[in-house]
């Protein structure tokens, strides 16, 4: 019994320490609905309609936002797992390349770098086949010049009509994707947005609301 008591006491001592370590390892924190990045000190107002996951501090991917109550295409009503859940990924890192040239390089087959390969791991849209650009425009992010790139990628899926069905149906659809980028000094921030194409305009509009609340930190690294 004494050993159990001692073991329990040790667990109580270790648990707060482990929890504090996990908090220190995070890229940032949220207070009053505002995310503040620990390393780069930028801030962004969040929305309760989106689930927030704060990444580890050593990674350039800082925050991942997933829409909670997302719409499901009619073809996927019996198999909702096939739908692309609307998501926004926030990436931050330093680069000497201009923001317009950097975003262009992400879609270049002839350009390769470790940084680009790292970005492709979380920017799912970059890995789609036959991406069709839908427009590029300039905008401001926290008062700095930025760029908004949009595109579409069509797909064909074999979707099960029910959990017990052997066969399925062929679904023709498309994804919408966007990359919003800006720089202040050498610090670059990218927002990756992706969802089913039919819902993409609304999802992108919500993502742009996050971008509109973005403020740069006093120290960019």
Buried (B, 14 or more C-beta within 10 A) or exposed (E): EEEEEEEEEEEEEEEEEEEEEEEEEBBBEBEEEBBBBBBBBBBBBBBEEBEBEBBEBEBBBBBBBBBEEBBBBEBBEBBEEBBBBBBBBBBBBBBEBEBBEBBBBBEEEEEEEEBBEBBEEBBBBBEBEEBEEBEBEEBEBBEBBBBBBBBBBBBEBEBBBEEEEEEBEEBEBBBBBBBBBBBBEEBBBBBBBBBBBEBBEEBBEBBBEBBEBBBBBEEBE
